[in-house]
Amino acid sequence: MTDYTTLLVERHDAVTLVRLNRPQALNALNSQVLAELIDAFAAYDADDSQHCLVLTGSEKAFAAGADIKEMQAQGFADMYSANFFAGWERVTDTRKPWIAAVSGFALGGGCEVAMMADFIIAGDNAKFGQPEIKLGVTPGMGGSQRLAAAVGKAKAMEMCLTGRMMGAEEAEKAGLVARVVPAASLVEEALKTAAEIAAMPPLAAIAAKEMVNAAFELPLAQGVKFERRLFHGLFGTQDQKEGMAAFVEKRPGKWTGK
Ligand code: HXC
């Protein structure tokens, strides 16, 4: 699938830029958006010429949440039998690095999708929130878990219980975002960071991503062992030979991804 109706996809050399594009609904995440994102992320993961991806929205909204109008009439049996939202695991299964570039509202499912990224770069106008409680529900795409991991119990609990929005500056202080940049240069800055990542040895980038993610899944001793095994494994790659030779020979490395 390349003919998306809710996404705009561009290639910038080795970086894929995906823009959520439902401006009339502030990029609310409906089933169509999810299906298209699954497709776009799978295509990125499978494309040997692409090494980092940036997901962004509009200046006003990264995404204002899951589509309330689509969910409104659903009952428990509908949600349970469709395993509603389970498809997002296909997005979080992406092996290569990706960044969320957040401008404006990242609310509910929008905040949850941003937190699925390897990290978030925020425009100085970004507003993060989990306001689902005001609709009689809760986060349902991993938000309670990822927000608590990112900002700790106190802020996560406060945000999920009150629906309060967190601005960009507070989000950076709290550890939710890696960096805040002027909203006007958000996409440019995110593409620059993505190009830096895309210029790294690809297998080392995948391994680095896997091991940092393991820190949120494994007890410390097992995580340290997992890291060490991946580190050992990289000594079986051509790029390790090239990287260390290039250092010794005082020249830039040329990566093959092998
Ligand atoms: C469907 C949405 C939407 C959403 C906005 N729209 N958010 N449609 N689902 N999540 C639509 C509005 O209905 C409106 O359509 C248009 O987008 C513009 O929105 P306005 O409200 O007119 O804009 P504004 O006044 O600027 O307010 C912006 C806003 C507000 C503060 C972001 O839209 C808002 O509060 N949105 C909902 C935020 C939210 O509750 N998100 C959580 C969703 S639940 P029309 O046709 O009227 O012009 C969720 C669940 C996750 O994410 C998992 C749990 C099950």
py3Dmol code that shows the C-alpha trace and the ligand (Angstrom):
import py3Dmol

protein = """\
ATOM      1  CA  MET A   1       0.000   0.000   0.000  1.00  0.00           C
ATOM      2  CA  THR A   2       1.433   3.412  -0.875  1.00  0.00           C
ATOM      3  CA  ASP A   3      -1.710   5.373  -1.618  1.00  0.00           C
ATOM      4  CA  TYR A   4      -2.502   6.525   1.894  1.00  0.00           C
ATOM      5  CA  THR A   5      -5.495   8.696   2.705  1.00  0.00           C
ATOM      6  CA  THR A   6      -4.503   9.672   6.251  1.00  0.00           C
ATOM      7  CA  LEU A   7      -0.704   9.839   5.939  1.00  0.00           C
ATOM      8  CA  LEU A   8       1.831  11.720   3.849  1.00  0.00           C
ATOM      9  CA  VAL A   9       5.092   9.863   3.400  1.00  0.00           C
ATOM     10  CA  GLU A  10       8.329  11.404   2.120  1.00  0.00           C
ATOM     11  CA  ARG A  11      11.832  10.069   1.763  1.00  0.00           C
ATOM     12  CA  HIS A  12      14.734  12.291   2.807  1.00  0.00           C
ATOM     13  CA  ASP A  13      17.720  10.183   1.750  1.00  0.00           C
ATOM     14  CA  ALA A  14      17.890   7.405   4.361  1.00  0.00           C
ATOM     15  CA  VAL A  15      15.139   8.940   6.532  1.00  0.00           C
ATOM     16  CA  THR A  16      11.417   8.290   6.097  1.00  0.00           C
ATOM     17  CA  LEU A  17       9.142  11.158   7.165  1.00  0.00           C
ATOM     18  CA  VAL A  18       5.550  10.158   7.977  1.00  0.00           C
ATOM     19  CA  ARG A  19       3.013  12.932   8.619  1.00  0.00           C
ATOM     20  CA  LEU A  20      -0.379  12.195  10.146  1.00  0.00           C
ATOM     21  CA  ASN A  21      -2.811  13.967   7.837  1.00  0.00           C
ATOM     22  CA  ARG A  22      -6.401  14.175   9.120  1.00  0.00           C
ATOM     23  CA  PRO A  23      -6.457  17.937   9.764  1.00  0.00           C
ATOM     24  CA  GLN A  24     -10.261  18.072  10.014  1.00  0.00           C
ATOM     25  CA  ALA A  25     -10.087  15.806  13.105  1.00  0.00           C
ATOM     26  CA  LEU A  26      -6.772  17.060  14.572  1.00  0.00           C
ATOM     27  CA  ASN A  27      -5.195  13.789  13.427  1.00  0.00           C
ATOM     28  CA  ALA A  28      -7.492  11.647  15.591  1.00  0.00           C
ATOM     29  CA  LEU A  29      -6.344   8.061  15.277  1.00  0.00           C
ATOM     30  CA  ASN A  30      -9.048   5.936  13.654  1.00  0.00           C
ATOM     31  CA  SER A  31      -8.772   2.399  12.221  1.00  0.00           C
ATOM     32  CA  GLN A  32      -7.702   3.755   8.847  1.00  0.00           C
ATOM     33  CA  VAL A  33      -4.793   5.684  10.394  1.00  0.00           C
ATOM     34  CA  LEU A  34      -3.715   2.570  12.299  1.00  0.00           C
ATOM     35  CA  ALA A  35      -3.898   0.332   9.194  1.00  0.00           C
ATOM     36  CA  GLU A  36      -1.890   2.842   7.175  1.00  0.00           C
ATOM     37  CA  LEU A  37       0.691   3.361   9.914  1.00  0.00           C
ATOM     38  CA  ILE A  38       1.163  -0.404  10.248  1.00  0.00           C
ATOM     39  CA  ASP A  39       1.772  -0.552   6.505  1.00  0.00           C
ATOM     40  CA  ALA A  40       4.112   2.457   6.408  1.00  0.00           C
ATOM     41  CA  PHE A  41       6.183   1.238   9.377  1.00  0.00           C
ATOM     42  CA  ALA A  42       6.444  -2.295   7.934  1.00  0.00           C
ATOM     43  CA  ALA A  43       7.588  -0.835   4.594  1.00  0.00           C
ATOM     44  CA  TYR A  44      10.198   1.262   6.419  1.00  0.00           C
ATOM     45  CA  ASP A  45      11.468  -1.737   8.395  1.00  0.00           C
ATOM     46  CA  ALA A  46      11.758  -3.816   5.217  1.00  0.00           C
ATOM     47  CA  ASP A  47      13.530  -1.160   3.121  1.00  0.00           C
ATOM     48  CA  ASP A  48      17.316  -1.570   3.248  1.00  0.00           C
ATOM     49  CA  SER A  49      17.830   2.030   2.084  1.00  0.00           C
ATOM     50  CA  GLN A  50      15.959   3.518   5.096  1.00  0.00           C
ATOM     51  CA  HIS A  51      17.599   3.768   8.520  1.00  0.00           C
ATOM     52  CA  CYS A  52      15.510   6.153  10.612  1.00  0.00           C
ATOM     53  CA  LEU A  53      11.888   7.349  10.581  1.00  0.00           C
ATOM     54  CA  VAL A  54      10.241  10.519  11.889  1.00  0.00           C
ATOM     55  CA  LEU A  55       6.530  10.492  12.729  1.00  0.00           C
ATOM     56  CA  THR A  56       4.947  13.920  13.007  1.00  0.00           C
ATOM     57  CA  GLY A  57       1.572  15.646  12.808  1.00  0.00           C
ATOM     58  CA  SER A  58       0.594  19.236  12.076  1.00  0.00           C
ATOM     59  CA  GLU A  59       1.695  22.352  13.912  1.00  0.00           C
ATOM     60  CA  LYS A  60      -1.608  22.405  15.864  1.00  0.00           C
ATOM     61  CA  ALA A  61      -1.808  18.712  16.670  1.00  0.00           C
ATOM     62  CA  PHE A  62       0.448  15.687  16.642  1.00  0.00           C
ATOM     63  CA  ALA A  63      -2.772  13.779  17.360  1.00  0.00           C
ATOM     64  CA  ALA A  64      -5.732  14.699  19.579  1.00  0.00           C
ATOM     65  CA  GLY A  65      -6.303  11.077  20.582  1.00  0.00           C
ATOM     66  CA  ALA A  66      -8.005   7.948  19.434  1.00  0.00           C
ATOM     67  CA  ASP A  67     -11.041   8.794  17.312  1.00  0.00           C
ATOM     68  CA  ILE A  68     -13.798   9.373  19.872  1.00  0.00           C
ATOM     69  CA  LYS A  69     -16.525   9.327  17.204  1.00  0.00           C
ATOM     70  CA  GLU A  70     -15.382   5.879  16.020  1.00  0.00           C
ATOM     71  CA  MET A  71     -15.302   4.457  19.562  1.00  0.00           C
ATOM     72  CA  GLN A  72     -18.466   6.088  20.912  1.00  0.00           C
ATOM     73  CA  ALA A  73     -21.004   3.369  19.983  1.00  0.00           C
ATOM     74  CA  GLN A  74     -18.789   0.353  20.661  1.00  0.00           C
ATOM     75  CA  GLY A  75     -19.680  -2.159  23.383  1.00  0.00           C
ATOM     76  CA  PHE A  76     -17.445  -4.482  25.364  1.00  0.00           C
ATOM     77  CA  ALA A  77     -18.033  -7.436  23.021  1.00  0.00           C
ATOM     78  CA  ASP A  78     -17.112  -5.288  19.982  1.00  0.00           C
ATOM     79  CA  MET A  79     -13.899  -4.053  21.597  1.00  0.00           C
ATOM     80  CA  TYR A  80     -12.942  -7.468  23.009  1.00  0.00           C
ATOM     81  CA  SER A  81     -13.617  -9.490  19.876  1.00  0.00           C
ATOM     82  CA  ALA A  82     -11.817  -6.955  17.658  1.00  0.00           C
ATOM     83  CA  ASN A  83      -8.998  -6.815  20.244  1.00  0.00           C
ATOM     84  CA  PHE A  84      -9.276  -3.066  19.661  1.00  0.00           C
ATOM     85  CA  PHE A  85      -5.911  -1.247  19.637  1.00  0.00           C
ATOM     86  CA  ALA A  86      -3.880  -4.500  19.650  1.00  0.00           C
ATOM     87  CA  GLY A  87      -2.716  -3.519  16.149  1.00  0.00           C
ATOM     88  CA  TRP A  88      -0.531  -0.835  17.725  1.00  0.00           C
ATOM     89  CA  GLU A  89       1.801  -3.629  18.807  1.00  0.00           C
ATOM     90  CA  ARG A  90       2.702  -3.975  15.113  1.00  0.00           C
ATOM     91  CA  VAL A  91       3.956  -0.377  15.261  1.00  0.00           C
ATOM     92  CA  THR A  92       5.925  -0.942  18.475  1.00  0.00           C
ATOM     93  CA  ASP A  93       7.443  -4.094  16.909  1.00  0.00           C
ATOM     94  CA  THR A  94       9.354  -1.870  14.437  1.00  0.00           C
ATOM     95  CA  ARG A  95      12.992  -2.926  14.724  1.00  0.00           C
ATOM     96  CA  LYS A  96      14.677   0.139  13.264  1.00  0.00           C
ATOM     97  CA  PRO A  97      14.837   3.471  15.130  1.00  0.00           C
ATOM     98  CA  TRP A  98      12.040   6.029  14.922  1.00  0.00           C
ATOM     99  CA  ILE A  99      11.403   9.416  16.474  1.00  0.00           C
ATOM    100  CA  ALA A 100       8.142  11.203  17.270  1.00  0.00           C
ATOM    101  CA  ALA A 101       8.298  14.932  16.438  1.00  0.00           C
ATOM    102  CA  VAL A 102       5.477  16.484  18.462  1.00  0.00           C
ATOM    103  CA  SER A 103       3.990  19.915  17.846  1.00  0.00           C
ATOM    104  CA  GLY A 104       0.738  21.031  19.495  1.00  0.00           C
ATOM    105  CA  PHE A 105      -1.645  18.528  21.076  1.00  0.00           C
ATOM    106  CA  ALA A 106      -0.502  14.991  21.858  1.00  0.00           C
ATOM    107  CA  LEU A 107      -3.516  13.850  23.821  1.00  0.00           C
ATOM    108  CA  GLY A 108      -4.828  10.423  24.807  1.00  0.00           C
ATOM    109  CA  GLY A 109      -3.857   8.001  22.055  1.00  0.00           C
ATOM    110  CA  GLY A 110      -1.757  10.792  20.513  1.00  0.00           C
ATOM    111  CA  CYS A 111       0.420  10.961  23.621  1.00  0.00           C
ATOM    112  CA  GLU A 112       0.485   7.166  23.726  1.00  0.00           C
ATOM    113  CA  VAL A 113       1.720   6.891  20.129  1.00  0.00           C
ATOM    114  CA  ALA A 114       4.397   9.529  20.757  1.00  0.00           C
ATOM    115  CA  MET A 115       5.562   7.436  23.732  1.00  0.00           C
ATOM    116  CA  MET A 116       5.796   4.331  21.496  1.00  0.00           C
ATOM    117  CA  ALA A 117       8.631   6.092  19.630  1.00  0.00           C
ATOM    118  CA  ASP A 118      12.249   5.496  20.604  1.00  0.00           C
ATOM    119  CA  PHE A 119      12.252   9.095  21.755  1.00  0.00           C
ATOM    120  CA  ILE A 120      10.281  12.310  21.399  1.00  0.00           C
ATOM    121  CA  ILE A 121      11.502  15.668  20.138  1.00  0.00           C
ATOM    122  CA  ALA A 122       8.963  18.338  21.062  1.00  0.00           C
ATOM    123  CA  GLY A 123       8.147  21.740  19.631  1.00  0.00           C
ATOM    124  CA  ASP A 124       7.985  24.411  22.345  1.00  0.00           C
ATOM    125  CA  ASN A 125       4.184  24.505  21.804  1.00  0.00           C
ATOM    126  CA  ALA A 126       3.693  20.786  22.535  1.00  0.00           C
ATOM    127  CA  LYS A 127       1.032  19.727  25.039  1.00  0.00           C
ATOM    128  CA  PHE A 128       0.946  16.177  26.346  1.00  0.00           C
ATOM    129  CA  GLY A 129      -2.012  14.712  28.196  1.00  0.00           C
ATOM    130  CA  GLN A 130      -4.057  11.614  29.029  1.00  0.00           C
ATOM    131  CA  PRO A 131      -7.560  13.122  29.273  1.00  0.00           C
ATOM    132  CA  GLU A 132      -9.446   9.833  28.683  1.00  0.00           C
ATOM    133  CA  ILE A 133     -10.835   9.867  32.227  1.00  0.00           C
ATOM    134  CA  LYS A 134     -13.033  12.797  31.197  1.00  0.00           C
ATOM    135  CA  LEU A 135     -14.644  10.474  28.619  1.00  0.00           C
ATOM    136  CA  GLY A 136     -15.293   7.695  31.121  1.00  0.00           C
ATOM    137  CA  VAL A 137     -12.336   5.593  30.004  1.00  0.00           C
ATOM    138  CA  THR A 138      -8.574   5.384  30.562  1.00  0.00           C
ATOM    139  CA  PRO A 139      -5.462   5.145  28.396  1.00  0.00           C
ATOM    140  CA  GLY A 140      -5.764   1.988  26.282  1.00  0.00           C
ATOM    141  CA  MET A 141      -2.678   1.981  24.049  1.00  0.00           C
ATOM    142  CA  GLY A 142      -0.037   1.563  26.747  1.00  0.00           C
ATOM    143  CA  GLY A 143      -0.156   5.128  28.067  1.00  0.00           C
ATOM    144  CA  SER A 144      -0.456   4.344  31.758  1.00  0.00           C
ATOM    145  CA  GLN A 145       2.565   2.048  31.537  1.00  0.00           C
ATOM    146  CA  ARG A 146       4.817   4.124  29.281  1.00  0.00           C
ATOM    147  CA  LEU A 147       3.983   7.434  30.988  1.00  0.00           C
ATOM    148  CA  ALA A 148       4.753   5.970  34.417  1.00  0.00           C
ATOM    149  CA  ALA A 149       8.051   4.587  33.070  1.00  0.00           C
ATOM    150  CA  ALA A 150       8.936   7.972  31.551  1.00  0.00           C
ATOM    151  CA  VAL A 151       7.908  10.461  34.253  1.00  0.00           C
ATOM    152  CA  GLY A 152       7.391   8.347  37.390  1.00  0.00           C
ATOM    153  CA  LYS A 153       4.298   7.551  39.427  1.00  0.00           C
ATOM    154  CA  ALA A 154       3.432  11.002  40.785  1.00  0.00           C
ATOM    155  CA  LYS A 155       3.120  12.853  37.477  1.00  0.00           C
ATOM    156  CA  ALA A 156       1.696   9.834  35.603  1.00  0.00           C
ATOM    157  CA  MET A 157      -0.976   9.323  38.244  1.00  0.00           C
ATOM    158  CA  GLU A 158      -1.828  13.030  38.357  1.00  0.00           C
ATOM    159  CA  MET A 159      -2.121  13.236  34.561  1.00  0.00           C
ATOM    160  CA  CYS A 160      -4.245  10.087  34.233  1.00  0.00           C
ATOM    161  CA  LEU A 161      -6.529  11.069  37.141  1.00  0.00           C
ATOM    162  CA  THR A 162      -7.030  14.750  36.260  1.00  0.00           C
ATOM    163  CA  GLY A 163      -6.392  14.872  32.509  1.00  0.00           C
ATOM    164  CA  ARG A 164      -4.030  17.813  33.081  1.00  0.00           C
ATOM    165  CA  MET A 165      -1.861  18.689  30.081  1.00  0.00           C
ATOM    166  CA  MET A 166       1.896  18.962  30.428  1.00  0.00           C
ATOM    167  CA  GLY A 167       3.718  21.600  28.386  1.00  0.00           C
ATOM    168  CA  ALA A 168       6.952  21.027  26.500  1.00  0.00           C
ATOM    169  CA  GLU A 169       9.244  22.529  29.122  1.00  0.00           C
ATOM    170  CA  GLU A 170       7.788  20.441  31.942  1.00  0.00           C
ATOM    171  CA  ALA A 171       7.837  17.361  29.694  1.00  0.00           C
ATOM    172  CA  GLU A 172      11.546  17.791  29.073  1.00  0.00           C
ATOM    173  CA  LYS A 173      12.295  18.301  32.783  1.00  0.00           C
ATOM    174  CA  ALA A 174      10.228  15.221  33.625  1.00  0.00           C
ATOM    175  CA  GLY A 175      12.048  13.019  31.103  1.00  0.00           C
ATOM    176  CA  LEU A 176       9.120  12.535  28.709  1.00  0.00           C
ATOM    177  CA  VAL A 177      10.909  14.213  25.802  1.00  0.00           C
ATOM    178  CA  ALA A 178      14.542  14.155  24.742  1.00  0.00           C
ATOM    179  CA  ARG A 179      14.710  17.746  23.565  1.00  0.00           C
ATOM    180  CA  VAL A 180      12.557  20.854  22.997  1.00  0.00           C
ATOM    181  CA  VAL A 181      13.068  22.972  19.878  1.00  0.00           C
ATOM    182  CA  PRO A 182      11.206  25.973  18.426  1.00  0.00           C
ATOM    183  CA  ALA A 183       7.946  24.703  16.906  1.00  0.00           C
ATOM    184  CA  ALA A 184       8.775  26.353  13.574  1.00  0.00           C
ATOM    185  CA  SER A 185      11.917  24.239  13.139  1.00  0.00           C
ATOM    186  CA  LEU A 186      10.622  21.006  14.700  1.00  0.00           C
ATOM    187  CA  VAL A 187      10.516  18.834  11.580  1.00  0.00           C
ATOM    188  CA  GLU A 188      13.839  20.165  10.340  1.00  0.00           C
ATOM    189  CA  GLU A 189      15.494  19.432  13.721  1.00  0.00           C
ATOM    190  CA  ALA A 190      13.923  15.971  13.915  1.00  0.00           C
ATOM    191  CA  LEU A 191      15.086  15.161  10.368  1.00  0.00           C
ATOM    192  CA  LYS A 192      18.592  16.326  11.286  1.00  0.00           C
ATOM    193  CA  THR A 193      18.692  14.045  14.329  1.00  0.00           C
ATOM    194  CA  ALA A 194      17.208  11.201  12.277  1.00  0.00           C
ATOM    195  CA  ALA A 195      19.890  11.693   9.598  1.00  0.00           C
ATOM    196  CA  GLU A 196      22.562  11.403  12.302  1.00  0.00           C
ATOM    197  CA  ILE A 197      21.062   8.100  13.452  1.00  0.00           C
ATOM    198  CA  ALA A 198      20.661   6.913   9.858  1.00  0.00           C
ATOM    199  CA  ALA A 199      24.392   7.493   9.326  1.00  0.00           C
ATOM    200  CA  MET A 200      25.298   5.036  12.115  1.00  0.00           C
ATOM    201  CA  PRO A 201      26.103   1.360  11.532  1.00  0.00           C
ATOM    202  CA  PRO A 202      22.564  -0.048  11.133  1.00  0.00           C
ATOM    203  CA  LEU A 203      23.003  -3.266  13.125  1.00  0.00           C
ATOM    204  CA  ALA A 204      24.550  -1.397  16.059  1.00  0.00           C
ATOM    205  CA  ALA A 205      21.569   1.002  15.958  1.00  0.00           C
ATOM    206  CA  ILE A 206      19.078  -1.879  16.104  1.00  0.00           C
ATOM    207  CA  ALA A 207      21.069  -3.512  18.920  1.00  0.00           C
ATOM    208  CA  ALA A 208      21.241  -0.239  20.889  1.00  0.00           C
ATOM    209  CA  LYS A 209      17.477   0.166  20.547  1.00  0.00           C
ATOM    210  CA  GLU A 210      16.842  -3.428  21.653  1.00  0.00           C
ATOM    211  CA  MET A 211      19.032  -3.145  24.713  1.00  0.00           C
ATOM    212  CA  VAL A 212      17.650   0.183  25.938  1.00  0.00           C
ATOM    213  CA  ASN A 213      14.137  -1.233  25.516  1.00  0.00           C
ATOM    214  CA  ALA A 214      15.192  -4.304  27.507  1.00  0.00           C
ATOM    215  CA  ALA A 215      15.848  -1.991  30.477  1.00  0.00           C
ATOM    216  CA  PHE A 216      12.065  -1.550  30.737  1.00  0.00           C
ATOM    217  CA  GLU A 217      11.305  -5.268  30.516  1.00  0.00           C
ATOM    218  CA  LEU A 218      14.057  -7.152  32.345  1.00  0.00           C
ATOM    219  CA  PRO A 219      15.513  -7.215  35.860  1.00  0.00           C
ATOM    220  CA  LEU A 220      18.918  -5.466  35.933  1.00  0.00           C
ATOM    221  CA  ALA A 221      21.099  -8.601  36.033  1.00  0.00           C
ATOM    222  CA  GLN A 222      19.320 -10.110  33.022  1.00  0.00           C
ATOM    223  CA  GLY A 223      19.327  -6.793  31.172  1.00  0.00           C
ATOM    224  CA  VAL A 224      23.079  -6.459  31.673  1.00  0.00           C
ATOM    225  CA  LYS A 225      23.602 -10.017  30.345  1.00  0.00           C
ATOM    226  CA  PHE A 226      21.317  -9.315  27.362  1.00  0.00           C
ATOM    227  CA  GLU A 227      23.327  -6.179  26.601  1.00  0.00           C
ATOM    228  CA  ARG A 228      26.611  -8.077  26.846  1.00  0.00           C
ATOM    229  CA  ARG A 229      25.437 -10.831  24.456  1.00  0.00           C
ATOM    230  CA  LEU A 230      24.304  -8.265  21.872  1.00  0.00           C
ATOM    231  CA  PHE A 231      27.624  -6.443  22.309  1.00  0.00           C
ATOM    232  CA  HIS A 232      29.498  -9.733  21.757  1.00  0.00           C
ATOM    233  CA  GLY A 233      27.317 -10.418  18.711  1.00  0.00           C
ATOM    234  CA  LEU A 234      28.314  -7.153  17.064  1.00  0.00           C
ATOM    235  CA  PHE A 235      31.886  -8.496  16.891  1.00  0.00           C
ATOM    236  CA  GLY A 236      30.546 -10.849  14.225  1.00  0.00           C
ATOM    237  CA  THR A 237      29.661  -7.926  11.934  1.00  0.00           C
ATOM    238  CA  GLN A 238      31.652  -6.340   9.114  1.00  0.00           C
ATOM    239  CA  ASP A 239      30.692  -2.930  10.459  1.00  0.00           C
ATOM    240  CA  GLN A 240      32.542  -3.587  13.752  1.00  0.00           C
ATOM    241  CA  LYS A 241      35.711  -4.446  11.775  1.00  0.00           C
ATOM    242  CA  GLU A 242      35.215  -1.356   9.615  1.00  0.00           C
ATOM    243  CA  GLY A 243      34.352   0.956  12.535  1.00  0.00           C
ATOM    244  CA  MET A 244      37.389   0.040  14.581  1.00  0.00           C
ATOM    245  CA  ALA A 245      39.716   0.046  11.530  1.00  0.00           C
ATOM    246  CA  ALA A 246      38.393   3.476  10.544  1.00  0.00           C
ATOM    247  CA  PHE A 247      39.093   4.787  14.053  1.00  0.00           C
ATOM    248  CA  VAL A 248      42.658   3.466  14.023  1.00  0.00           C
ATOM    249  CA  GLU A 249      43.242   4.783  10.484  1.00  0.00           C
ATOM    250  CA  LYS A 250      41.714   8.182  11.415  1.00  0.00           C
ATOM    251  CA  ARG A 251      39.061   8.126   8.648  1.00  0.00           C
ATOM    252  CA  PRO A 252      35.252   7.989   8.622  1.00  0.00           C
ATOM    253  CA  GLY A 253      33.694   4.510   8.590  1.00  0.00           C
ATOM    254  CA  LYS A 254      31.696   3.184   5.634  1.00  0.00           C
ATOM    255  CA  TRP A 255      28.870   0.936   6.736  1.00  0.00           C
ATOM    256  CA  THR A 256      27.421  -2.065   4.919  1.00  0.00           C
ATOM    257  CA  GLY A 257      24.822  -3.099   7.499  1.00  0.00           C
ATOM    258  CA  LYS A 258      26.419  -6.578   7.503  1.00  0.00           C
TER     259      LYS A 258
END
"""
ligand_1 = """\
55
HXC
C -12.428 12.557 17.107
C -11.723 14.725 17.320
C -10.842 14.374 18.373
C -10.792 12.990 18.747
C -10.676 16.494 18.036
N -11.593 16.046 17.154
N -10.204 15.493 18.789
N -12.499 13.824 16.707
N -11.611 12.131 18.094
N -9.971 12.544 19.700
C -12.317 16.829 16.161
C -13.397 17.690 16.814
O -14.554 16.923 17.059
C -13.602 18.738 15.751
O -14.401 18.194 14.723
C -12.190 18.938 15.179
O -11.461 17.749 15.525
C -11.488 20.132 15.773
O -11.509 20.018 17.187
P -12.004 21.185 18.168
O -12.369 20.547 19.447
O -13.042 22.035 17.494
O -10.648 22.033 18.310
P -10.208 22.945 19.540
O -11.368 23.735 20.061
O -8.998 23.681 19.085
O -9.800 21.919 20.717
C -8.690 21.074 20.562
C -8.709 19.933 21.612
C -10.073 19.223 21.565
C -8.479 20.541 23.016
C -7.549 18.985 21.300
O -10.353 18.842 20.219
C -10.143 17.969 22.401
O -10.239 18.037 23.624
N -10.118 16.782 21.770
C -10.274 15.529 22.424
C -9.057 15.190 23.222
C -9.214 13.835 23.915
O -10.093 13.687 24.753
N -8.396 12.856 23.504
C -8.499 11.544 24.051
C -9.339 10.707 23.168
S -9.645 9.107 23.839
P -15.695 18.989 14.171
O -16.316 18.012 13.197
O -16.541 19.320 15.357
O -15.103 20.216 13.513
C -8.286 8.259 23.524
C -8.412 6.858 23.996
C -7.155 6.067 24.028
O -7.340 8.686 22.954
C -7.432 4.678 24.457
C -8.590 4.472 25.406
C -9.757 3.706 24.886
"""
view = py3Dmol.view(width=600, height=400)
view.addModel(protein, "pdb")
view.setStyle({"model": 0}, {"cartoon": {"style": "trace"}})
view.addModel(ligand_1, "xyz")
view.setStyle({"model": 1}, {"stick": {}})
view.zoomTo()
view.show()
